[in-house]
Amino acid sequence: MKTRRTFPRLLATAALLLAGAALAQTVLSSGTASAPLSPAVGGERRSLEVPGFGRVAYYADPRGTGRPLILTHSVNAAASAYEVKPLWDAYAGQRPLYALEWPGFGSSDRPDVRYTPELMVKALRALVAELGTDVDVVALSLGSEFVARAALDEARIRSLALISPSGLGEPRGGSQEASDGNRGERLHGTLSTVGTPLYALLRTRPSIHYFLSKLFRGPVNQGLIEYSLETSQQPGAKYAPLYFISGLLFTPDAFRELYSKLRVPTVVLYDQDGFVSFERLPIFVQQPGVSAVRIPGTDGLPHFEKPAEVRAALDHFWATNR
């Protein structure tokens, strides 16, 4: 399988190449949102407190029957629960439904603190504890690493559905194997010195469209573009993405450290992806309880382009893993 250039490397390279031009322009501060962030999905917008961080937001629609379903979005310069909107719309009213927004994204707090995989896992565990029952979890891209880590010692997470997960490619750096901590810290320090103009560049319409176009085989969903622009204008929006671009939110060799240790039923939905690759997926599916479903003709967000096929794959997985 062809190895693809990883997201953090591509994002950082593109941003740094253009940062000089951005510095010469008048750029707005990352905290210039003129209005509160509109809801990403339906349901009630709620929050919970994560000790040592602050408020983490989630959307709730407790209607329906069966095991509650938690949806989690990816991590990028403009991530939010809007990324799971097609799944939300498909299952709202069908089963109890919750969409978590990772710390530093969406309607969650966005303070200038250290963002780590452990912080993200802490937020998911807090939501599971809040619900107080067994749950199924769906994750996108890098979020897959967070939910896999949480599932290793949270018995109430009963199954995982990973859509275009990072960490299943050959361990070459970037999203397939995190760079060593010192390099990541140095890169974060460098990026932080130009954080405002760099992030101002990343949140422009051309930049957002460019990176989203790597996740769509066809036209980019216009609603996702507009919401990405809106969420990236919120105060503090630059802080978590800088940790992402630096590689500090990735797990070193996520396959070995996380996926290979999973003991809960897991399905991977994938086809192609502009930012991650799946060389080790054939090894992963040899584990008990692990399966994979290819959604042909899609890139990193198959639930936007082929929602019926994605829902059929998910429904079959859950029906056979109760």
C-alpha positions as CSV (number, residue, x, y, z in Angstrom):
1,M,0.0,0.0,0.0
2,K,1.3,3.4,-0.9
3,T,2.7,5.3,2.1
4,R,1.1,8.7,2.5
5,R,2.6,11.9,3.8
6,T,1.3,12.3,7.4
7,F,-0.9,15.1,8.5
8,P,1.2,16.9,11.1
9,R,4.2,17.0,8.7
10,L,2.1,18.2,5.8
11,L,0.3,20.8,7.9
12,A,3.5,22.1,9.6
13,T,5.4,22.3,6.3
14,A,2.6,24.1,4.5
15,A,2.1,26.5,7.4
16,L,5.7,27.3,7.9
17,L,6.3,27.9,4.1
18,L,3.5,30.5,4.2
19,A,4.1,31.9,7.6
20,G,6.6,34.4,6.4
21,A,4.0,35.9,4.0
22,A,1.4,35.8,6.8
23,L,3.7,37.8,9.1
24,A,3.9,40.6,6.5
25,Q,0.1,40.9,6.6
26,T,-2.3,42.3,9.2
27,V,-3.6,39.3,11.0
28,L,-6.3,39.0,13.6
29,S,-5.7,37.6,17.0
30,S,-7.0,34.1,17.5
31,G,-9.4,35.4,20.1
32,T,-11.6,37.7,18.0
33,A,-14.8,35.6,17.8
34,S,-17.7,38.1,17.6
35,A,-20.4,35.6,18.8
36,P,-20.7,32.4,20.8
37,L,-20.1,29.2,18.8
38,S,-23.3,27.9,17.3
39,P,-24.2,24.2,18.0
40,A,-22.3,21.7,15.9
41,V,-25.1,19.0,16.1
42,G,-28.6,18.7,17.4
43,G,-29.5,17.8,21.0
44,E,-28.6,19.6,24.2
45,R,-25.2,21.1,24.6
46,R,-23.9,20.2,28.1
47,S,-20.6,20.3,29.9
48,L,-18.7,18.6,32.6
49,E,-15.6,19.6,34.7
50,V,-12.3,17.8,34.1
51,P,-10.1,18.4,37.2
52,G,-6.9,20.3,36.3
53,F,-8.3,21.5,33.0
54,G,-11.8,23.0,33.1
55,R,-15.0,22.6,31.2
56,V,-15.4,20.0,28.5
57,A,-18.5,20.1,26.3
58,Y,-20.6,17.4,24.9
59,Y,-23.9,17.1,23.1
60,A,-26.7,14.9,24.4
61,D,-29.8,13.3,23.0
62,P,-30.8,10.5,25.5
63,R,-33.8,9.4,23.4
64,G,-33.9,6.0,21.9
65,T,-33.0,2.5,23.3
66,G,-30.0,0.3,23.7
67,R,-26.5,1.0,24.8
68,P,-25.5,4.7,24.7
69,L,-23.3,5.7,21.8
70,I,-20.5,8.3,22.2
71,L,-19.2,10.0,19.0
72,T,-15.7,11.7,19.1
73,H,-14.2,13.9,16.4
74,S,-10.7,14.1,15.0
75,V,-8.0,16.6,15.9
76,N,-6.9,19.3,13.5
77,A,-6.7,23.1,13.3
78,A,-10.5,23.5,13.2
79,A,-11.9,20.3,14.8
80,S,-15.3,20.0,16.3
81,A,-18.3,17.7,16.8
82,Y,-19.5,18.9,13.3
83,E,-17.2,16.2,11.9
84,V,-19.6,13.5,13.3
85,K,-22.8,15.3,12.2
86,P,-23.8,12.6,9.6
87,L,-23.5,10.0,12.3
88,W,-25.4,12.1,14.8
89,D,-28.2,12.7,12.3
90,A,-28.3,9.0,11.5
91,Y,-28.7,7.8,15.2
92,A,-30.5,10.7,16.9
93,G,-33.7,9.3,18.4
94,Q,-32.6,5.7,17.6
95,R,-30.4,5.2,20.7
96,P,-29.0,7.4,23.5
97,L,-26.5,9.6,21.8
98,Y,-23.6,11.8,23.0
99,A,-20.9,13.7,21.1
100,L,-17.8,14.7,23.0
101,E,-15.7,17.7,22.0
102,W,-12.1,17.2,23.0
103,P,-10.4,19.7,25.3
104,G,-9.3,22.7,23.3
105,F,-11.9,22.2,20.6
106,G,-15.5,23.1,19.8
107,S,-17.4,24.4,22.8
108,S,-14.9,23.0,25.3
109,D,-12.6,25.3,27.1
110,R,-9.5,26.4,25.2
111,P,-7.0,27.6,27.8
112,D,-3.3,28.0,27.2
113,V,-2.3,24.8,28.9
114,R,-0.4,21.6,28.0
115,Y,-2.5,19.4,25.7
116,T,-1.6,15.7,25.9
117,P,-3.1,12.3,25.0
118,E,-3.7,11.7,28.7
119,L,-5.8,14.9,28.9
120,M,-8.0,13.8,26.0
121,V,-8.4,10.3,27.6
122,K,-9.3,12.0,30.9
123,A,-12.1,13.9,29.2
124,L,-13.6,10.7,27.6
125,R,-13.4,8.8,30.9
126,A,-15.2,11.7,32.6
127,L,-18.1,11.5,30.1
128,V,-18.3,7.7,30.6
129,A,-18.4,8.2,34.3
130,E,-21.1,10.9,33.9
131,L,-23.2,8.5,32.0
132,G,-22.5,5.7,34.5
133,T,-23.2,2.8,32.1
134,D,-21.6,0.7,29.4
135,V,-21.1,2.6,26.1
136,D,-20.1,2.1,22.5
137,V,-17.6,4.6,21.1
138,V,-17.0,5.9,17.5
139,A,-13.8,7.8,16.8
140,L,-12.3,9.6,13.9
141,S,-8.6,9.7,12.9
142,L,-6.3,10.7,15.8
143,G,-9.3,10.5,18.2
144,S,-9.0,6.7,17.6
145,E,-5.7,6.7,19.6
146,F,-7.4,8.5,22.5
147,V,-10.4,6.1,22.7
148,A,-8.2,3.1,22.3
149,R,-6.0,4.2,25.2
150,A,-9.2,4.8,27.3
151,A,-10.6,1.4,26.4
152,L,-7.5,-0.4,27.8
153,D,-8.6,0.2,31.4
154,E,-12.2,1.5,31.2
155,A,-14.4,-1.6,31.3
156,R,-17.6,0.4,30.5
157,I,-16.3,1.0,26.9
158,R,-17.7,-2.1,25.3
159,S,-16.8,-1.6,21.7
160,L,-14.9,0.7,19.4
161,A,-15.5,1.8,15.8
162,L,-12.5,3.6,14.4
163,I,-13.0,5.6,11.2
164,S,-9.7,6.3,9.3
165,P,-7.7,5.8,12.5
166,S,-4.1,7.1,12.8
167,G,-1.5,4.8,14.1
168,L,-1.9,1.9,11.7
169,G,0.7,2.8,9.2
170,E,4.4,1.9,9.1
171,P,6.2,3.6,12.1
172,R,8.0,6.4,10.2
173,G,7.2,9.5,12.3
174,G,4.3,11.9,12.3
175,S,0.9,10.4,12.7
176,Q,2.1,6.8,12.3
177,E,4.7,7.1,15.1
178,A,5.1,10.2,17.2
179,S,8.5,11.9,17.0
180,D,10.6,11.8,20.2
181,G,9.5,14.1,22.9
182,N,12.4,16.4,22.7
183,R,11.9,17.1,19.0
184,G,8.2,17.6,19.6
185,E,8.8,20.0,22.4
186,R,11.3,22.0,20.3
187,L,8.9,22.1,17.4
188,H,6.1,23.3,19.7
189,G,8.4,26.0,21.1
190,T,9.2,27.2,17.6
191,L,5.6,27.2,16.5
192,S,4.5,29.0,19.6
193,T,6.7,32.0,18.8
194,V,4.7,32.5,15.6
195,G,1.5,31.0,16.9
196,T,-0.9,33.9,16.1
197,P,0.0,34.6,12.5
198,L,0.5,30.9,11.8
199,Y,-2.9,30.0,13.2
200,A,-4.4,33.0,11.4
201,L,-3.2,31.4,8.2
202,L,-4.5,28.0,9.0
203,R,-8.0,29.2,9.7
204,T,-8.5,31.0,6.4
205,R,-11.0,29.6,4.0
206,P,-8.4,28.6,1.4
207,S,-6.4,26.7,4.0
208,I,-9.4,25.0,5.5
209,H,-10.7,24.0,2.1
210,Y,-7.3,22.7,1.1
211,F,-6.9,20.4,4.0
212,L,-10.5,19.2,4.0
213,S,-10.2,18.4,0.3
214,K,-7.6,15.7,1.3
215,L,-10.4,14.0,3.2
216,F,-13.1,14.0,0.5
217,R,-13.1,12.1,-2.8
218,G,-15.8,14.4,-4.1
219,P,-16.6,18.1,-3.3
220,V,-15.9,19.2,0.3
221,N,-19.0,19.4,2.4
222,Q,-19.9,23.1,2.6
223,G,-21.4,23.0,6.0
224,L,-18.2,21.5,7.4
225,I,-16.2,24.3,5.8
226,E,-18.4,27.0,7.3
227,Y,-18.4,25.4,10.8
228,S,-14.6,25.0,10.6
229,L,-14.3,28.7,9.9
230,E,-16.6,29.5,12.8
231,T,-15.0,27.3,15.4
232,S,-11.5,28.4,14.4
233,Q,-12.4,32.0,15.3
234,Q,-13.1,31.2,19.0
235,P,-10.9,32.6,21.7
236,G,-8.0,30.3,22.5
237,A,-8.5,28.3,19.3
238,K,-4.8,28.1,18.5
239,Y,-3.5,26.4,21.6
240,A,-4.5,22.8,21.2
241,P,-3.8,22.7,17.4
242,L,-0.2,23.8,18.0
243,Y,0.3,20.7,20.2
244,F,-1.2,18.6,17.4
245,I,1.0,20.1,14.7
246,S,4.0,19.5,16.9
247,G,3.2,15.8,17.1
248,L,2.7,15.9,20.9
249,L,-0.8,14.5,20.7
250,F,0.2,11.3,19.0
251,T,1.3,8.1,20.7
252,P,4.7,6.8,19.8
253,D,3.9,3.6,17.8
254,A,0.2,3.6,18.6
255,F,-0.2,0.2,17.1
256,R,2.2,-1.5,19.5
257,E,1.3,0.6,22.5
258,L,-2.5,0.8,22.1
259,Y,-4.2,-1.1,19.3
260,S,-2.3,-4.4,19.7
261,K,-3.5,-4.5,23.4
262,L,-7.2,-4.0,22.8
263,R,-9.5,-6.7,24.1
264,V,-12.9,-5.1,23.1
265,P,-14.7,-5.7,19.8
266,T,-13.3,-3.2,17.3
267,V,-14.1,-2.4,13.7
268,V,-12.0,-0.2,11.4
269,L,-13.8,1.7,8.6
270,Y,-11.5,3.0,5.9
271,D,-10.6,3.3,2.3
272,Q,-8.0,6.0,1.5
273,D,-6.9,8.9,3.5
274,G,-4.8,11.9,2.6
275,F,-3.0,11.9,6.0
276,V,-2.7,8.4,7.4
277,S,-2.1,4.9,6.0
278,F,-3.0,1.4,7.0
279,E,0.0,-0.9,6.4
280,R,-0.5,-2.7,9.7
281,L,-4.3,-3.1,9.4
282,P,-3.9,-6.7,8.1
283,I,-2.0,-7.5,11.3
284,F,-4.5,-5.7,13.4
285,V,-7.5,-7.7,12.1
286,Q,-5.8,-10.9,13.1
287,Q,-6.5,-10.0,16.7
288,P,-9.6,-11.6,18.3
289,G,-12.7,-9.4,17.9
290,V,-11.1,-7.0,15.4
291,S,-12.5,-6.5,11.9
292,A,-12.3,-4.0,9.1
293,V,-14.7,-2.7,6.5
294,R,-13.6,-0.9,3.4
295,I,-15.9,1.9,2.2
296,P,-14.8,2.2,-1.4
297,G,-14.7,5.6,-3.1
298,T,-14.0,7.6,0.0
299,D,-11.1,9.3,1.8
300,G,-10.9,10.2,5.5
301,L,-14.5,11.1,6.2
302,P,-16.6,8.2,4.6
303,H,-19.6,9.0,6.7
304,F,-20.0,12.3,4.8
305,E,-19.7,10.8,1.4
306,K,-21.3,7.3,1.8
307,P,-23.4,7.5,5.0
308,A,-25.6,4.6,4.1
309,E,-22.7,2.2,3.7
310,V,-21.1,3.5,6.9
311,R,-24.3,3.0,8.8
312,A,-24.8,-0.5,7.4
313,A,-21.2,-1.4,8.5
314,L,-21.7,0.0,12.0
315,D,-25.1,-1.6,12.5
316,H,-23.8,-5.0,11.5
317,F,-20.8,-4.6,13.8
318,W,-23.0,-3.7,16.8
319,A,-25.6,-6.4,16.1
320,T,-22.9,-9.0,16.2
321,N,-21.1,-7.7,19.2
322,R,-23.8,-7.3,21.9
